Amino acid sequence: MRSARDWAAARGIEYRFLDDSFFNRCPDWYRAKVQSNVLLMSDLARLMVARELLDESFDRAIWIDADLLIFAPAAFDVQVTAGFAFCRELWVGPQGGKFVGWSRVNNAVCAFDRGHPFLDFYIDAAQRTVRQSMQTPDPLAVGTKFLTGLNEITPVPLIGGVGTLNPITMEHLSRGSLEPLREYRKKFAQPIAAANLCWSFRGKSIQGVTMTDAIYQGAVDRLLGDAGREISGI
């Protein structure tokens, strides 16, 4: 979170930290339907906060996830040319005995301009997605799945430079093995200045890796060092 605060200060952007009370912006029925799932509540609450800030007279609201590390701040830029923007995501995982990458859209970093209708549309669509679900919604239903599906219908403006690192890449990185990260950077096909570290995996076994604090800390240390400089081009 300090990396986001420092980046904002360097760009002359007002920074506001939100604690868990921001989940209270989700209606009671929504919280009950998603069974207080943090991802689903955060997906809606960040939109409600953005609307509050724009109503407060700010021209633009930028959301940055707490588990996003801006390791090359000089190279990280949130460009918004269409009134709103979300993250380009490359997710790598096993399929058919080999690793493949899927291009998706996520909201780890997102931005909304005052007066653009997309924010109200997304707030309404998020609530209707949950309300009309016949069961507890998929944790990605309002975020990555919704945005990726929307992008297949009509192109969503994308913020570049944010890598979504999968557990195997982070585990290798934490040990100082950089080859998986280099391969990720090659497939990403542009400099990477920030990393979505997927803190929701903490303590879970994903892709055969148990995501311990040591893996997260090791990945952060490498990204703040030579590995980060290599993939950012700084």
Backbone hydrogen bonds, N-H to C=O, Kabsch-Sander energy under -0.5 kcal/mol:
donor,donor_aa,acceptor,acceptor_aa,energy
5,R,1,M,-2.3
6,D,2,R,-2.8
7,W,3,S,-1.9
8,A,4,A,-2.5
9,A,5,R,-2.2
10,A,6,D,-2.3
11,R,7,W,-1.4
12,G,8,A,-0.6
12,G,9,A,-1.0
13,I,8,A,-3.0
22,F,19,D,-2.1
23,F,20,D,-1.7
24,N,21,S,-1.6
25,R,22,F,-1.5
26,C,23,F,-2.2
31,R,27,P,-2.3
32,A,28,D,-2.3
33,K,29,W,-2.2
34,V,30,Y,-2.3
35,Q,32,A,-0.8
36,S,31,R,-2.5
37,N,34,V,-1.3
41,M,37,N,-2.5
42,S,38,V,-2.6
43,D,39,L,-2.3
44,L,40,L,-1.2
45,A,41,M,-2.9
46,R,42,S,-2.3
47,L,44,L,-0.7
48,M,44,L,-1.9
49,V,45,A,-2.4
50,A,46,R,-2.0
51,R,47,L,-2.1
52,E,48,M,-2.1
53,L,49,V,-2.5
54,L,50,A,-2.4
55,D,51,R,-2.4
56,E,52,E,-1.3
57,S,54,L,-1.1
58,F,53,L,-1.8
61,A,112,F,-2.5
63,W,110,C,-3.2
65,D,108,A,-2.5
68,L,65,D,-1.5
69,L,67,D,-0.6
69,L,195,A,-2.6
70,I,68,L,-0.6
71,F,69,L,-1.1
71,F,193,A,-0.8
72,A,193,A,-2.1
75,A,72,A,-1.6
76,F,72,A,-0.7
76,F,73,P,-0.7
79,Q,77,D,-0.9
85,A,111,A,-1.8
86,F,157,P,-2.4
87,C,106,N,-2.3
88,R,159,I,-2.1
89,E,104,R,-2.8
91,W,89,E,-0.5
91,W,102,W,-2.6
93,G,100,V,-2.4
95,Q,98,K,-3.5
98,K,95,Q,-1.3
100,V,93,G,-2.7
102,W,91,W,-2.9
104,R,89,E,-2.9
104,R,102,W,-0.6
106,N,87,C,-1.8
110,C,63,W,-1.7
111,A,85,A,-2.2
112,F,61,A,-2.3
113,D,83,G,-2.8
114,R,59,D,-2.6
116,H,113,D,-1.7
119,L,116,H,-0.7
121,F,117,P,-1.9
122,Y,118,F,-2.8
123,I,119,L,-2.3
124,D,120,D,-2.2
125,A,121,F,-2.8
126,A,122,Y,-2.8
127,Q,123,I,-1.8
128,R,124,D,-2.3
129,T,125,A,-2.4
130,V,126,A,-1.7
131,R,127,Q,-2.9
132,Q,128,R,-2.3
133,S,130,V,-0.9
141,A,138,D,-2.4
145,K,140,L,-2.2
146,F,140,L,-0.8
147,L,143,G,-2.7
148,T,144,T,-2.5
149,G,145,K,-2.2
150,L,146,F,-2.5
151,N,147,L,-2.2
152,E,148,T,-1.1
153,I,149,G,-0.7
153,I,150,L,-1.0
154,T,150,L,-3.0
159,I,86,F,-3.4
160,G,158,L,-0.5
163,G,161,G,-0.6
163,G,194,A,-2.8
165,L,163,G,-0.8
165,L,196,N,-1.3
170,M,166,N,-2.2
171,E,167,P,-2.7
172,H,168,I,-2.4
173,L,169,T,-2.5
174,S,170,M,-2.6
175,R,171,E,-0.9
175,R,172,H,-0.8
176,G,173,L,-1.7
177,S,172,H,-2.6
178,L,176,G,-0.8
182,R,178,L,-2.5
183,E,179,E,-2.5
184,Y,180,P,-2.2
185,R,181,L,-2.7
186,K,182,R,-2.1
187,K,183,E,-2.2
188,F,184,Y,-2.4
189,A,185,R,-1.5
190,Q,185,R,-0.6
192,I,231,I,-2.4
193,A,161,G,-2.3
194,A,161,G,-1.8
195,A,69,L,-2.5
196,N,163,G,-3.2
197,L,67,D,-2.3
197,L,195,A,-0.8
201,F,198,C,-2.1
202,R,199,W,-1.9
203,G,211,M,-3.3
204,K,201,F,-2.7
206,I,204,K,-0.8
206,I,209,V,-2.8
209,V,206,I,-2.0
211,M,204,K,-2.7
211,M,209,V,-0.7
212,T,210,T,-1.5
216,Y,212,T,-1.8
217,Q,213,D,-3.0
218,G,214,A,-2.5
219,A,215,I,-2.5
220,V,216,Y,-2.5
221,D,217,Q,-2.6
222,R,218,G,-2.1
223,L,219,A,-2.4
224,L,220,V,-2.1
225,G,222,R,-1.1
227,A,222,R,-0.8
228,G,222,R,-1.4
229,R,225,G,-1.8
230,E,226,D,-2.2
231,I,227,A,-2.1
232,S,228,G,-1.5
233,G,229,R,-1.3
234,I,229,R,-0.6
